[in-house]
Amino acid sequence: MRKKKEHRAKVLEALEREATDILLVDFGGVISRCRRTSRCRRTEREFLMADGLVDWLFAAPASVEALTRATPYEDIIRGLSVYRRINFETMRTIMDVYVEANAIDTALLQALQRCRPVSKLYILSNYWSNGREFIANKLDVRLFDGIFISAEIGLKKPDPRLWTYLSEVLMRPASSMTLVDDEAENIEGASKAGLKAHLWI
């Protein structure tokens, strides 16, 4: 835990020092983390989720496909219920457990706000079509200059085309952007495209 805190402190120091034009921050895994609440642990045990609730949900084909498509939330639940062989209402309850278990890192949020005088802040999330609603229910979206959801734009991290898309939309070169993400492959992809990138652990 101490090493994690030290690492995060170094990332935050780097963000303030770099003073990048555009700061792109992942939502799930960085700004918000799925806590292993008692309800979450019970669900993992009951449905034999060896890799945990988050991986169990997001590794399913229906879930992966929905990350770059405008798939209605009900259809995502239906696809997951078929894939996992669980009835629809039970799958809806599991999804509710996931949503409830997500908690905002308020200390990180405050640190990000200190970057605002020099950096524009954007959430960049690989999430389903209900991502914007999910995020809005967790925090005040006015704290950010914008939100990019993979299902809305049809591209997800670490697809190289995503960085080109963001450069065009934000009218900034990749070199003026910084990504903070909890997935090493996303960090690697961003770095290859010319962004500064920091792994959040």
Order of alpha helices (4+ residues) and beta strands (2+ residues): alpha-beta-beta-alpha-alpha-alpha-alpha-alpha-beta-alpha-beta-alpha-beta-alpha-alpha-beta-alpha-beta
